Amino acid sequence: MQRTDLSLKWLEVFQLTATLGSVQAVAQETGLSASTVSHHLRALENQLGVSLLDHRRRPMVMTPAGGIFLKYIDEAMTLVRKAQAEVISGNVYEARKLHLGLIDDFDSEIGPELAVYLASSMPNCDFSHRTRPSHEILDLLRQHKIDMGIANRPVGQVLDIQEMPLLRDPFVLAVPVNSPSIPDEFLAGNSDLPFLRYSSVQHISSQIEAQLRRLKIALPQRFEIESNQTIMAMIAAGAGWAITTPLCYMRAKRFHSQVKLHRFPGKMFARYISVFATQECPKASHQIVCKMLQILIQKRAVRPALEMMPWLNGEFNLIEDN
């Protein structure tokens, strides 16, 4: 059997340096000293007899040989991490690690209930739970800082991570309950109320703005708000209207009596919420999170929303063909 003299630590450091571009950044990320990072890189290059990185450039860039080597190392390290995760996890009860990220749409009821369930079903697990916007969750997954994330699927992006579609969440109009205007008047800019936009860095905002451009609708840029609860509070106070989704509305229970949803005029469009996971994340962990989320979303969001607004039937629903 042919054996390799390449250290796994050398390969990990090289892979991270190729991504971050500097010894200092790798040192900060790994907790190693800068001199130790440099030692690992030089040891790898000496063992191979080729230069993998141009150490004179800032940020460092790969040589042609380094680019070829990285392609195969990425594939190999993914398999190593996947094997390690599967062995350590065994079954879900014996799982040792799960770092999870959730969008704040779930922070009122669904997220806490999921955390309680996972804590009881994985008693030996090193468990962490973060609440972030979708774009940050996907970044954390790519950086392997979390194992799994629930996020809004970005439009037009090819993701190199596992995905299990979870929920179709259609876009609707949210207006003050006593507003005399009809939905078409809001989109035409004929309402006295201003349009409340979600923050431009959020995926939900990108989808809304893309649809408005397709419809050639230009609404004044006055308010841009990151917090869903703040948007709902302003609508409830009669200070504006928004394009949002039933899931966003359902988590703002205190404002339900003062905010009314309307079908989006014309052809409806939707965002899709998925459970994403790194390639190394054990399939059993991925599946149990998906199944529990389906139960909680149906119970806390879909069923009560359809009871309140039957016109959402067939539009706001779980995607259960996982």
SULJODA-V322432 format. One record per helix or strand. SS is the DSSP state (~ for helix, > for strand). FROM is the first residue (numbers start at 1). TO is the last residue. If there is no record, write none. Layout:
SS_FROM_TO, SS_FROM_TO
This chain:
~_8_20, ~_23_30, ~_34_48, >_53_54, >_61_62, ~_64_89, ~_92_94, >_97_102, ~_104_106, ~_110_121, >_126_131, ~_134_142, >_148_152, >_162_176, ~_183_187, >_195_198, ~_203_214, >_223_225, ~_228_236, >_241_245, ~_246_250, ~_253_255, >_259_263, >_270_277, ~_283_308, ~_310_312, >_317_318
